[in-house]
Amino acid sequence: MDIMRRNELKQRGDMNFETISLIREDKIGIITIDRPDRYNALDLQTEIEIGSAMDELDDESIKGVMITGEGEKAFSAGADIVPYLEMNLVKSIPYMKKLKEVLWKIENFNKPVLAAINGFCLGGGLELALACHFRIASDKSVFGFPEIDVGVFPGNGGSQRLARLIGKGRALWYVATGDQIKAEDALALGIVHKIVPRATLLDSCKDFLLNNLFKKPPIALYAAITSINKGVEMDLDSACQLDLDLASLCMGTEDFKEGVKAFVEKRKPKFKGV
């Protein structure tokens, strides 16, 4: 995308950002990491702006969020390595805390968050993608945690989220070796939900939101996301109780009544989020 087009998109957004763009389109909030010359690397400012964008999108006009990277090369290649030349324990704390805060905000957002992965998805970029509820990737995407080769490991939940997705043994392999994962293997492992041709990635992601998730009852969808996210951290009995509580909440909604009525009448339901 050329500079004029990128500036136009930024002007359509809610706020003035330096490292990302934010636009609203068809009830989708689209956050684009806009540092293509740095492979959309994450620095402290980028993390702050992503967090601010998520706050901006927490309103009734938005039904879901899509996060992607500018250009065709990278979703995000991870942390901007240059500042690390002067990094020490004290200086690392603000960066790590901010990324943890942003990832928590994404994972616990009250509407579906989709990562549209358009290339390299490494290190902190993969941590960001794993915090999203859904992940669709281009067939040219590459995944991995290369941190081990610079003397650290993915310390903002990436190793934990990966282990919950693909199992302890396989997660340890990729974290300890730094091996990269091709798109087809990421799909087979369960890291991404779907892969599509690069040229159709954004359209495929919008279609998934508009014609699938946005047609689901919002309260039940949020309950399902909460159940999976929180349930895997609990013992089985507590997780089953969480499901019972959330399902009971759903059954008290007008959307549940509409869903049952539509099923009996053999028509498509019209959900309103109440």
Backbone as CSV, one residue per row, in Angstrom:
resi,resn,N_x,N_y,N_z,CA_x,CA_y,CA_z,C_x,C_y,C_z
1,MET,0.845,-1.194,0.000,0.000,0.000,0.000,0.878,1.241,0.000
2,ASP,0.555,2.219,-0.873,1.396,3.400,-0.954,1.136,4.339,0.218
3,ILE,2.041,5.329,0.379,1.987,6.220,1.537,0.691,7.017,1.565
4,MET,0.232,7.518,0.397,-0.991,8.321,0.358,-2.191,7.505,0.822
5,ARG,-2.261,6.264,0.385,-3.379,5.401,0.779,-3.330,5.117,2.278
6,ARG,-2.138,4.872,2.804,-1.999,4.605,4.230,-2.421,5.816,5.048
7,ASN,-2.033,7.007,4.616,-2.419,8.224,5.335,-3.928,8.447,5.274
8,GLU,-4.519,8.105,4.117,-5.973,8.238,3.970,-6.690,7.351,4.975
9,LEU,-6.211,6.112,5.117,-6.829,5.192,6.059,-6.677,5.682,7.489
10,LYS,-5.500,6.241,7.813,-5.299,6.758,9.164,-6.259,7.900,9.466
11,GLN,-6.527,8.733,8.459,-7.417,9.865,8.662,-8.862,9.417,8.862
12,ARG,-9.193,8.222,8.380,-10.538,7.688,8.572,-10.725,7.123,9.973
13,GLY,-9.641,6.966,10.705,-9.702,6.366,12.024,-10.189,7.321,13.093
14,ASP,-10.313,6.785,14.320,-10.843,7.565,15.434,-9.782,8.473,16.047
15,MET,-8.544,8.065,16.017,-7.476,8.791,16.685,-6.293,8.930,15.740
16,ASN,-5.367,9.791,16.129,-4.135,9.914,15.363,-3.094,8.965,15.944
17,PHE,-2.681,8.003,15.150,-1.678,7.036,15.569,-0.438,7.183,14.701
18,GLU,0.691,6.794,15.243,1.951,6.850,14.511,2.363,5.491,13.969
19,THR,2.052,4.426,14.695,2.573,3.106,14.332,1.497,2.122,13.892
20,ILE,0.239,2.513,14.008,-0.859,1.663,13.559,-1.882,2.521,12.824
21,SER,-2.795,1.877,12.126,-3.979,2.566,11.618,-5.199,1.879,12.204
22,LEU,-6.260,2.642,12.375,-7.512,2.123,12.916,-8.667,2.653,12.082
23,ILE,-9.430,1.751,11.495,-10.621,2.154,10.750,-11.797,1.289,11.181
24,ARG,-12.988,1.794,10.912,-14.229,1.067,11.169,-14.900,0.783,9.829
25,GLU,-15.246,-0.452,9.621,-15.833,-0.844,8.337,-16.807,-1.985,8.560
26,ASP,-18.082,-1.756,8.242,-19.112,-2.790,8.384,-19.150,-3.379,9.792
27,LYS,-19.048,-2.507,10.786,-19.082,-2.898,12.199,-17.853,-3.698,12.627
28,ILE,-16.813,-3.671,11.788,-15.532,-4.292,12.125,-14.532,-3.193,12.444
29,GLY,-13.853,-3.313,13.558,-12.738,-2.429,13.851,-11.466,-3.074,13.335
30,ILE,-10.785,-2.418,12.404,-9.596,-2.999,11.768,-8.351,-2.264,12.252
31,ILE,-7.518,-2.979,12.993,-6.245,-2.446,13.482,-5.137,-3.002,12.601
32,THR,-4.361,-2.114,12.000,-3.253,-2.530,11.141,-1.945,-2.009,11.720
33,ILE,-1.045,-2.916,12.042,0.291,-2.511,12.491,1.009,-1.935,11.283
34,ASP,1.395,-0.666,11.364,1.828,0.078,10.180,3.306,0.460,10.269
35,ARG,4.145,-0.560,10.312,5.596,-0.344,10.305,6.237,-1.312,9.304
36,PRO,5.806,-1.279,8.051,6.268,-2.284,7.092,7.768,-2.278,6.869
37,ASP,8.415,-1.114,7.042,9.862,-1.051,6.869,10.598,-1.793,7.973
38,ARG,9.902,-2.068,9.095,10.467,-2.821,10.219,9.760,-4.163,10.369
39,TYR,9.179,-4.658,9.294,8.416,-5.914,9.334,7.337,-5.870,10.421
40,ASN,6.778,-4.663,10.613,5.714,-4.451,11.598,6.121,-4.893,13.001
41,ALA,7.383,-4.624,13.326,7.906,-4.975,14.643,7.185,-4.191,15.732
42,LEU,7.129,-4.778,16.908,6.437,-4.180,18.038,7.425,-3.469,18.950
43,ASP,7.254,-2.161,19.096,7.994,-1.432,20.118,6.985,-0.941,21.152
44,LEU,7.455,-0.234,22.160,6.572,0.187,23.242,5.436,1.067,22.731
45,GLN,5.738,1.979,21.819,4.700,2.862,21.295,3.631,2.074,20.543
46,THR,4.057,1.096,19.754,3.096,0.274,19.015,2.171,-0.465,19.970
47,GLU,2.731,-1.007,21.032,1.916,-1.723,22.011,0.905,-0.788,22.668
48,ILE,1.368,0.410,23.030,0.475,1.394,23.646,-0.663,1.748,22.694
49,GLU,-0.329,1.934,21.413,-1.347,2.326,20.441,-2.336,1.195,20.161
50,ILE,-1.872,-0.047,20.141,-2.802,-1.170,19.969,-3.771,-1.218,21.145
51,GLY,-3.250,-1.033,22.355,-4.113,-1.008,23.530,-5.128,0.117,23.474
52,SER,-4.698,1.298,23.036,-5.610,2.439,22.910,-6.676,2.170,21.853
53,ALA,-6.272,1.530,20.757,-7.228,1.200,19.700,-8.284,0.220,20.203
54,MET,-7.869,-0.769,20.989,-8.837,-1.709,21.554,-9.831,-0.979,22.452
55,ASP,-9.350,-0.022,23.225,-10.251,0.774,24.065,-11.246,1.551,23.207
56,GLU,-10.756,2.122,22.099,-11.621,2.890,21.201,-12.721,2.020,20.597
57,LEU,-12.419,0.756,20.386,-13.366,-0.135,19.712,-14.348,-0.793,20.669
58,ASP,-14.225,-0.490,21.941,-15.122,-1.078,22.934,-16.401,-0.251,23.028
59,ASP,-17.192,-0.291,21.967,-18.480,0.402,21.961,-19.491,-0.392,21.139
60,GLU,-20.746,0.008,21.215,-21.828,-0.780,20.625,-21.831,-0.783,19.102
61,SER,-21.120,0.149,18.468,-21.120,0.200,17.006,-20.217,-0.866,16.392
62,ILE,-19.382,-1.487,17.211,-18.430,-2.495,16.739,-18.866,-3.877,17.201
63,LYS,-18.880,-4.834,16.273,-19.273,-6.204,16.604,-18.091,-7.160,16.636
64,GLY,-16.931,-6.725,16.143,-15.743,-7.566,16.153,-14.530,-6.779,15.711
65,VAL,-13.355,-7.333,15.970,-12.089,-6.655,15.677,-11.211,-7.558,14.824
66,MET,-10.522,-6.958,13.869,-9.533,-7.666,13.062,-8.188,-6.974,13.227
67,ILE,-7.156,-7.738,13.501,-5.802,-7.204,13.632,-4.944,-7.799,12.532
68,THR,-4.209,-6.956,11.813,-3.352,-7.425,10.733,-2.107,-6.559,10.654
69,GLY,-1.251,-6.856,9.696,-0.032,-6.083,9.492,-0.036,-5.441,8.117
70,GLU,0.597,-4.286,8.005,0.677,-3.580,6.729,1.630,-4.307,5.781
71,GLY,1.251,-4.382,4.507,2.111,-4.991,3.498,1.904,-6.488,3.379
72,GLU,2.731,-7.112,2.569,2.597,-8.542,2.292,3.651,-9.392,2.991
73,LYS,4.592,-8.757,3.680,5.703,-9.519,4.244,5.459,-10.025,5.657
74,ALA,4.762,-9.224,6.471,4.694,-9.591,7.880,3.412,-9.142,8.555
75,PHE,2.862,-10.022,9.368,1.866,-9.648,10.372,2.603,-8.850,11.440
76,SER,3.594,-9.465,12.037,4.571,-8.800,12.897,5.710,-9.775,13.137
77,ALA,6.927,-9.296,12.899,8.103,-10.142,13.099,8.574,-10.135,14.543
78,GLY,7.765,-9.560,15.441,8.100,-9.590,16.858,8.617,-8.265,17.366
79,ALA,9.368,-8.331,18.431,9.880,-7.116,19.064,10.858,-6.392,18.148
80,ASP,10.805,-5.067,18.200,11.800,-4.249,17.501,13.125,-4.447,18.220
81,ILE,14.070,-5.103,17.568,15.287,-5.561,18.231,16.271,-4.443,18.537
82,VAL,16.203,-3.328,17.787,17.199,-2.262,17.951,17.259,-1.727,19.376
83,PRO,16.121,-1.396,20.022,16.195,-0.889,21.395,16.810,-1.880,22.379
84,TYR,16.809,-3.166,22.021,17.342,-4.172,22.928,18.861,-4.094,23.067
85,LEU,19.511,-3.351,22.181,20.956,-3.185,22.304,21.321,-2.475,23.605
86,GLU,20.384,-1.679,24.123,20.625,-0.965,25.373,19.695,-1.453,26.483
87,MET,19.119,-2.636,26.303,18.140,-3.151,27.251,18.825,-3.761,28.468
88,ASN,18.235,-3.536,29.631,18.640,-4.227,30.846,17.373,-4.583,31.616
89,LEU,17.537,-5.140,32.805,16.379,-5.604,33.561,15.385,-4.481,33.822
90,VAL,15.892,-3.329,34.239,15.013,-2.207,34.574,14.293,-1.691,33.335
91,LYS,15.019,-1.534,32.227,14.425,-0.994,31.010,13.441,-1.961,30.361
92,SER,13.618,-3.245,30.610,12.742,-4.231,29.967,11.357,-4.285,30.597
93,ILE,11.244,-3.847,31.845,9.986,-4.008,32.577,8.817,-3.271,31.928
94,PRO,8.939,-1.976,31.559,7.785,-1.291,30.937,7.324,-1.963,29.651
95,TYR,8.277,-2.392,28.820,7.929,-3.048,27.558,7.161,-4.339,27.825
96,MET,7.678,-5.177,28.726,7.055,-6.466,28.997,5.676,-6.287,29.642
97,LYS,5.570,-5.357,30.574,4.294,-5.134,31.250,3.230,-4.621,30.289
98,LYS,3.630,-3.725,29.388,2.661,-3.172,28.444,2.159,-4.245,27.489
99,LEU,3.059,-5.084,26.964,2.628,-6.140,26.054,1.705,-7.116,26.777
100,LYS,2.040,-7.477,28.006,1.174,-8.372,28.779,-0.212,-7.762,28.947
101,GLU,-0.255,-6.470,29.249,-1.528,-5.763,29.431,-2.350,-5.764,28.149
102,VAL,-1.696,-5.509,27.017,-2.400,-5.462,25.737,-2.928,-6.848,25.359
103,LEU,-2.114,-7.878,25.559,-2.544,-9.232,25.221,-3.725,-9.659,26.085
104,TRP,-3.695,-9.302,27.351,-4.824,-9.625,28.234,-6.082,-8.918,27.750
105,LYS,-5.932,-7.655,27.355,-7.073,-6.865,26.881,-7.688,-7.503,25.632
106,ILE,-6.844,-7.983,24.725,-7.329,-8.631,23.505,-8.026,-9.943,23.832
107,GLU,-7.372,-10.772,24.628,-7.911,-12.097,24.937,-9.243,-12.017,25.676
108,ASN,-9.419,-10.981,26.469,-10.633,-10.845,27.269,-11.604,-9.809,26.704
109,PHE,-11.397,-9.424,25.445,-12.293,-8.455,24.817,-13.686,-9.057,24.704
110,ASN,-14.713,-8.213,24.818,-16.087,-8.718,24.875,-16.722,-8.960,23.514
111,LYS,-15.918,-8.897,22.471,-16.356,-9.237,21.119,-15.240,-10.035,20.455
112,PRO,-15.559,-10.807,19.407,-14.521,-11.635,18.786,-13.393,-10.812,18.182
113,VAL,-12.175,-11.288,18.404,-10.980,-10.650,17.846,-10.299,-11.660,16.931
114,LEU,-10.081,-11.257,15.688,-9.524,-12.133,14.657,-8.170,-11.610,14.201
115,ALA,-7.165,-12.469,14.186,-5.866,-12.117,13.618,-5.851,-12.521,12.153
116,ALA,-5.615,-11.544,11.264,-5.463,-11.798,9.829,-3.965,-11.805,9.551
117,ILE,-3.385,-12.981,9.493,-1.929,-13.134,9.498,-1.417,-13.177,8.067
118,ASN,-0.656,-12.160,7.701,-0.300,-11.934,6.302,1.187,-12.090,6.014
119,GLY,1.883,-12.931,6.753,3.311,-13.120,6.499,4.012,-13.604,7.747
120,PHE,5.211,-13.084,8.000,5.950,-13.487,9.192,5.146,-13.168,10.452
121,CYS,5.039,-14.161,11.314,4.337,-14.021,12.592,5.241,-14.650,13.643
122,LEU,6.159,-13.847,14.149,7.248,-14.368,14.968,7.318,-13.659,16.317
123,GLY,7.839,-14.356,17.312,8.098,-13.749,18.609,6.868,-13.075,19.183
124,GLY,7.022,-11.790,19.526,5.903,-11.029,20.065,4.736,-10.946,19.110
125,GLY,4.999,-11.033,17.806,3.914,-11.057,16.830,3.066,-12.302,16.971
126,LEU,3.713,-13.448,17.224,2.966,-14.683,17.449,2.247,-14.631,18.792
127,GLU,2.881,-14.027,19.791,2.191,-13.854,21.071,0.909,-13.038,20.881
128,LEU,0.999,-11.998,20.067,-0.171,-11.172,19.764,-1.249,-11.994,19.068
129,ALA,-0.861,-12.765,18.066,-1.831,-13.578,17.327,-2.487,-14.624,18.221
130,LEU,-1.706,-15.236,19.109,-2.245,-16.275,19.986,-3.236,-15.716,21.000
131,ALA,-3.126,-14.428,21.307,-4.082,-13.804,22.227,-5.423,-13.540,21.555
132,CYS,-5.440,-13.502,20.225,-6.693,-13.307,19.492,-7.541,-14.574,19.576
133,HIS,-8.838,-14.422,19.469,-9.741,-15.565,19.585,-9.698,-16.468,18.360
134,PHE,-9.468,-15.872,17.203,-9.453,-16.622,15.947,-8.260,-16.173,15.115
135,ARG,-7.731,-17.106,14.307,-6.564,-16.811,13.479,-6.756,-17.401,12.083
136,ILE,-6.753,-16.527,11.083,-6.759,-16.948,9.685,-5.476,-16.422,9.062
137,ALA,-4.761,-17.281,8.342,-3.441,-16.914,7.828,-3.363,-17.095,6.322
138,SER,-2.505,-16.306,5.708,-2.209,-16.520,4.293,-1.354,-17.769,4.151
139,ASP,-1.395,-18.356,2.965,-0.642,-19.591,2.743,0.863,-19.362,2.715
140,LYS,1.295,-18.116,2.750,2.724,-17.802,2.763,3.223,-17.422,4.162
141,SER,2.368,-17.516,5.155,2.746,-17.114,6.508,3.745,-18.091,7.123
142,VAL,4.553,-17.557,8.027,5.548,-18.348,8.750,5.456,-17.973,10.226
143,PHE,5.488,-18.982,11.086,5.308,-18.776,12.515,6.533,-19.258,13.287
144,GLY,6.719,-18.723,14.495,7.798,-19.224,15.327,8.128,-18.315,16.488
145,PHE,8.865,-18.887,17.429,9.394,-18.153,18.576,10.920,-18.223,18.529
146,PRO,11.582,-17.253,17.878,13.045,-17.287,17.745,13.791,-16.714,18.946
147,GLU,13.069,-16.351,20.012,13.701,-15.663,21.145,14.870,-16.431,21.744
148,ILE,14.811,-17.757,21.724,15.854,-18.560,22.358,17.232,-18.244,21.788
149,ASP,17.282,-17.835,20.532,18.562,-17.576,19.875,19.157,-16.221,20.223
150,VAL,18.427,-15.411,21.000,19.007,-14.164,21.503,19.046,-14.159,23.029
151,GLY,18.878,-15.346,23.625,19.085,-15.471,25.058,17.876,-15.257,25.938
152,VAL,16.666,-15.457,25.380,15.459,-15.298,26.186,14.419,-16.271,25.640
153,PHE,13.189,-16.181,26.084,12.112,-17.006,25.529,10.841,-16.157,25.529
154,PRO,9.766,-16.590,24.882,8.551,-15.771,24.818,7.924,-15.607,26.200
155,GLY,8.197,-14.479,26.832,7.857,-14.288,28.236,6.557,-13.571,28.502
156,ASN,5.757,-13.346,27.484,4.474,-12.675,27.696,3.294,-13.593,27.407
157,GLY,3.444,-14.835,27.801,2.346,-15.779,27.667,2.356,-16.589,26.391
158,GLY,3.296,-16.301,25.485,3.329,-17.037,24.227,3.558,-18.521,24.411
159,SER,4.497,-18.874,25.278,4.780,-20.291,25.505,3.594,-20.979,26.173
160,GLN,2.920,-20.270,27.086,1.775,-20.857,27.781,0.572,-21.025,26.851
161,ARG,0.309,-20.017,26.051,-0.824,-20.122,25.122,-0.555,-21.186,24.055
162,LEU,0.693,-21.262,23.593,1.025,-22.275,22.590,0.850,-23.673,23.165
163,ALA,1.295,-23.881,24.408,1.157,-25.194,25.041,-0.306,-25.595,25.181
164,ARG,-1.162,-24.631,25.451,-2.585,-24.929,25.585,-3.223,-25.262,24.238
165,LEU,-2.628,-24.769,23.165,-3.159,-25.047,21.833,-2.671,-26.379,21.274
166,ILE,-1.376,-26.634,21.407,-0.799,-27.784,20.702,-0.200,-28.830,21.626
167,GLY,-0.262,-28.614,22.937,0.275,-29.573,23.886,1.668,-29.202,24.373
168,LYS,1.986,-29.656,25.571,3.238,-29.309,26.233,4.468,-29.719,25.438
169,GLY,4.482,-30.965,24.958,5.674,-31.477,24.287,5.998,-30.742,23.005
170,ARG,5.002,-30.541,22.163,5.250,-29.853,20.898,5.559,-28.378,21.116
171,ALA,4.901,-27.759,22.101,5.198,-26.356,22.399,6.638,-26.201,22.862
172,LEU,7.087,-27.094,23.729,8.465,-27.023,24.217,9.454,-27.161,23.067
173,TRP,9.145,-28.013,22.118,10.030,-28.186,20.961,10.224,-26.859,20.232
174,TYR,9.135,-26.200,19.904,9.243,-24.969,19.108,9.806,-23.802,19.909
175,VAL,9.531,-23.754,21.205,10.093,-22.686,22.037,11.584,-22.910,22.262
176,ALA,11.989,-24.159,22.480,13.387,-24.464,22.789,14.288,-24.452,21.560
177,THR,13.739,-24.810,20.407,14.565,-24.861,19.191,14.499,-23.582,18.377
178,GLY,13.409,-22.845,18.505,13.215,-21.667,17.660,12.839,-22.019,16.237
179,ASP,12.528,-23.289,15.976,12.178,-23.717,14.623,10.961,-22.950,14.105
180,GLN,11.004,-22.624,12.815,9.873,-21.945,12.201,8.830,-22.956,11.723
181,ILE,7.597,-22.495,11.637,6.467,-23.344,11.285,5.784,-22.768,10.048
182,LYS,5.699,-23.542,8.995,5.019,-23.090,7.787,3.508,-23.089,8.001
183,ALA,2.813,-22.370,7.132,1.372,-22.193,7.292,0.626,-23.525,7.345
184,GLU,0.973,-24.453,6.451,0.275,-25.738,6.416,0.466,-26.504,7.717
185,ASP,1.678,-26.437,8.274,1.949,-27.125,9.534,1.250,-26.428,10.697
186,ALA,1.180,-25.100,10.640,0.474,-24.354,11.686,-1.002,-24.733,11.712
187,LEU,-1.572,-24.956,10.540,-2.965,-25.387,10.458,-3.123,-26.788,11.042
188,ALA,-2.218,-27.684,10.682,-2.287,-29.058,11.175,-2.102,-29.125,12.690
189,LEU,-1.254,-28.251,13.222,-1.002,-28.225,14.662,-2.144,-27.584,15.439
190,GLY,-2.949,-26.774,14.771,-4.027,-26.071,15.446,-3.672,-24.661,15.872
191,ILE,-2.551,-24.145,15.379,-2.155,-22.773,15.706,-3.057,-21.777,14.994
192,VAL,-3.435,-22.082,13.759,-4.387,-21.249,13.024,-5.616,-22.083,12.691
193,HIS,-6.717,-21.400,12.450,-7.967,-22.093,12.157,-8.171,-22.343,10.671
194,LYS,-7.525,-21.513,9.843,-7.745,-21.619,8.400,-6.604,-20.934,7.674
195,ILE,-6.231,-21.443,6.498,-5.280,-20.744,5.640,-5.944,-20.485,4.294
196,VAL,-5.631,-19.324,3.722,-6.227,-18.901,2.456,-5.136,-18.281,1.598
197,PRO,-5.360,-18.135,0.291,-4.378,-17.440,-0.544,-4.152,-16.017,-0.045
198,ARG,-2.924,-15.562,-0.170,-2.568,-14.232,0.329,-3.478,-13.148,-0.254
199,ALA,-3.795,-13.264,-1.535,-4.580,-12.221,-2.208,-5.996,-12.095,-1.658
200,THR,-6.504,-13.146,-1.039,-7.886,-13.122,-0.550,-7.978,-13.063,0.973
201,LEU,-6.851,-12.877,1.650,-6.832,-12.958,3.113,-7.815,-11.994,3.772
202,LEU,-7.697,-10.710,3.477,-8.536,-9.731,4.166,-10.012,-9.922,3.846
203,ASP,-10.316,-10.217,2.590,-11.712,-10.462,2.217,-12.252,-11.706,2.923
204,SER,-11.417,-12.736,3.038,-11.841,-13.963,3.720,-12.108,-13.702,5.199
205,CYS,-11.260,-12.885,5.807,-11.434,-12.560,7.224,-12.698,-11.739,7.448
206,LYS,-12.927,-10.759,6.583,-14.147,-9.951,6.705,-15.386,-10.818,6.496
207,ASP,-15.318,-11.717,5.529,-16.451,-12.597,5.257,-16.745,-13.495,6.455
208,PHE,-15.694,-14.005,7.104,-15.875,-14.855,8.283,-16.583,-14.088,9.399
209,LEU,-16.179,-12.843,9.601,-16.819,-12.037,10.637,-18.258,-11.681,10.261
210,LEU,-18.433,-11.142,9.059,-19.745,-10.630,8.653,-20.778,-11.726,8.458
211,ASN,-20.382,-12.813,7.821,-21.347,-13.829,7.416,-21.341,-15.081,8.276
212,ASN,-20.528,-15.065,9.316,-20.531,-16.183,10.255,-20.714,-15.657,11.677
213,LEU,-19.647,-15.105,12.259,-19.707,-14.726,13.672,-20.735,-13.649,13.965
214,PHE,-20.858,-12.660,13.077,-21.792,-11.562,13.348,-23.248,-12.004,13.266
215,LYS,-23.494,-13.179,12.714,-24.857,-13.696,12.638,-25.211,-14.576,13.834
216,LYS,-24.234,-14.784,14.717,-24.479,-15.544,15.936,-25.020,-14.612,17.023
217,PRO,-25.723,-15.161,18.020,-26.191,-14.322,19.126,-24.999,-13.809,19.931
218,PRO,-24.837,-12.492,20.061,-23.628,-11.927,20.672,-23.357,-12.398,22.091
219,ILE,-24.402,-12.513,22.908,-24.191,-12.923,24.299,-23.699,-14.361,24.361
220,ALA,-24.297,-15.234,23.566,-23.876,-16.635,23.545,-22.464,-16.779,22.984
221,LEU,-22.130,-15.961,21.980,-20.792,-16.019,21.398,-19.744,-15.601,22.422
222,TYR,-20.014,-14.513,23.138,-19.080,-14.067,24.174,-18.978,-15.105,25.288
223,ALA,-20.099,-15.727,25.636,-20.086,-16.771,26.661,-19.235,-17.956,26.217
224,ALA,-19.339,-18.325,24.949,-18.544,-19.441,24.427,-17.053,-19.123,24.477
225,ILE,-16.694,-17.897,24.076,-15.290,-17.480,24.113,-14.780,-17.485,25.547
226,THR,-15.584,-16.953,26.463,-15.198,-16.918,27.874,-15.041,-18.319,28.437
227,SER,-15.958,-19.204,28.086,-15.907,-20.582,28.566,-14.605,-21.268,28.171
228,ILE,-14.230,-21.139,26.914,-13.011,-21.793,26.440,-11.777,-21.137,27.037
229,ASN,-11.732,-19.805,27.017,-10.555,-19.093,27.522,-10.309,-19.365,28.997
230,LYS,-11.359,-19.275,29.792,-11.213,-19.422,31.238,-11.238,-20.883,31.680
231,GLY,-12.033,-21.687,30.981,-12.200,-23.071,31.389,-10.927,-23.890,31.356
232,VAL,-10.063,-23.640,30.361,-8.830,-24.425,30.259,-7.866,-24.125,31.397
233,GLU,-8.092,-23.031,32.117,-7.230,-22.674,33.239,-7.742,-23.242,34.562
234,MET,-8.903,-23.894,34.532,-9.545,-24.385,35.751,-9.476,-25.903,35.836
235,ASP,-9.744,-26.423,37.033,-9.965,-27.857,37.142,-11.309,-28.171,36.491
236,LEU,-11.527,-29.432,36.157,-12.702,-29.815,35.369,-14.005,-29.444,36.062
237,ASP,-14.091,-29.678,37.366,-15.332,-29.392,38.076,-15.660,-27.900,38.033
238,SER,-14.647,-27.054,38.245,-14.859,-25.601,38.211,-15.230,-25.136,36.808
239,ALA,-14.582,-25.737,35.804,-14.872,-25.362,34.419,-16.296,-25.747,34.037
240,CYS,-16.739,-26.910,34.492,-18.113,-27.335,34.204,-19.122,-26.416,34.891
241,GLN,-18.780,-25.946,36.092,-19.660,-25.004,36.782,-19.720,-23.680,36.030
242,LEU,-18.566,-23.245,35.492,-18.542,-22.030,34.681,-19.462,-22.181,33.478
243,ASP,-19.383,-23.330,32.803,-20.258,-23.575,31.654,-21.731,-23.513,32.060
244,LEU,-22.040,-24.114,33.204,-23.424,-24.109,33.681,-23.912,-22.683,33.921
245,ASP,-23.068,-21.878,34.554,-23.445,-20.489,34.847,-23.640,-19.681,33.563
246,LEU,-22.709,-19.846,32.621,-22.786,-19.085,31.374,-23.970,-19.531,30.516
247,ALA,-24.200,-20.849,30.465,-25.333,-21.359,29.688,-26.660,-20.890,30.284
248,SER,-26.729,-20.854,31.614,-27.947,-20.367,32.276,-28.194,-18.905,31.930
249,LEU,-27.107,-18.129,31.894,-27.218,-16.726,31.505,-27.776,-16.604,30.089
250,CYS,-27.251,-17.410,29.184,-27.717,-17.375,27.790,-29.196,-17.739,27.680
251,MET,-29.614,-18.723,28.473,-31.000,-19.191,28.381,-32.000,-18.187,28.940
252,GLY,-31.497,-17.159,29.609,-32.367,-16.100,30.097,-32.484,-14.927,29.149
253,THR,-31.882,-15.029,27.971,-31.887,-13.912,27.025,-33.041,-14.019,26.029
254,GLU,-33.376,-12.874,25.441,-34.373,-12.856,24.374,-33.847,-13.570,23.131
255,ASP,-32.529,-13.520,22.934,-31.942,-14.209,21.783,-32.164,-15.713,21.866
256,PHE,-32.094,-16.274,23.067,-32.345,-17.710,23.221,-33.789,-18.040,22.842
257,LYS,-34.717,-17.222,23.309,-36.123,-17.439,22.956,-36.320,-17.349,21.447
258,GLU,-35.669,-16.358,20.841,-35.769,-16.184,19.392,-35.157,-17.368,18.657
259,GLY,-34.022,-17.858,19.152,-33.363,-18.993,18.512,-34.222,-20.243,18.538
260,VAL,-34.833,-20.522,19.688,-35.701,-21.696,19.818,-36.942,-21.544,18.933
261,LYS,-37.523,-20.349,18.968,-38.723,-20.099,18.159,-38.427,-20.240,16.671
262,ALA,-37.284,-19.690,16.246,-36.906,-19.783,14.834,-36.665,-21.229,14.422
263,PHE,-36.069,-22.010,15.318,-35.820,-23.428,15.024,-37.139,-24.166,14.819
264,VAL,-38.092,-23.925,15.710,-39.395,-24.593,15.613,-40.134,-24.160,14.352
265,GLU,-40.005,-22.881,14.009,-40.707,-22.346,12.839,-39.928,-22.546,11.541
266,LYS,-38.785,-23.162,11.641,-37.941,-23.479,10.488,-37.590,-22.233,9.668
267,ARG,-37.087,-21.214,10.372,-36.641,-19.983,9.730,-35.324,-19.544,10.362
268,LYS,-34.678,-18.568,9.755,-33.436,-18.048,10.304,-33.736,-17.102,11.456
269,PRO,-33.010,-17.227,12.560,-33.266,-16.351,13.705,-32.772,-14.929,13.452
270,LYS,-33.370,-13.989,14.156,-32.956,-12.588,14.095,-32.506,-12.169,15.490
271,PHE,-31.206,-12.300,15.727,-30.667,-12.018,17.050,-30.413,-10.523,17.235
272,LYS,-30.642,-10.047,18.465,-30.503,-8.623,18.764,-29.490,-8.337,19.872
273,GLY,-28.926,-9.381,20.457,-27.940,-9.157,21.507,-28.552,-8.802,22.841
274,VAL,-29.781,-9.275,23.090,-30.451,-9.019,24.374,-31.064,-10.316,24.897
